[in-house]
Amino acid sequence: MVNISLPSSVFPSPSCPLLSSILPSGLHPPSSVAVARAPPPPSFPNASSSDEIQLRIDPVHGDLDEEIDGLHSRVRLLKGVAQEINAEAKFQNDFLSQLQMTLIKAQAGVKHNMRRMNKSIIQQGSNHVVHVVLFALFCFFVVYLLSKFSRR
């Protein structure tokens, strides 16, 4: 059993309205923690018993240090996981930024090549039309000659 003496201003008694207003309704201090008024220490004979509160923690039920150490290790583990997630998010953001820049460059290259192709088609397109018209006239002339010679 651990005995700790505290001034009453630090830890009010369980029946104190301040303590009952802090704790949710129906919740009481754990059974492993007992609060009791301590008798005045022998070195201060004039001190009244209302100036001091004794806090007793039962080690069987209140093995809090091990629980705190366990929680501390879990918090460290969660912190490590959060840092790994942060590092992965930064890596993926950098990767997406590089990918976006690559796509913008590729899009600009395709646009440039499309302009060059359109200019080339426009410049050579008039020649193609002339060639197609001449080919059509040649085919018409050949058909005309074949039809004229086939009647004779």
Secondary structure, 3 states (H helix, E strand, C coil): CEEEEEECCCCCCCCCHHHHHHCCCCCCCCCCEEEEECCCCCCCCCCCHHHEEEEEECCCCCCHHHHHHHHHHHHHHHHHHHHHHHHHHHHHHHHHHHHHHHHHHHHHHHHHHHHHHHHHHHHHHHHHHHHHHHHHHHHHHHHHHHHHHHHC
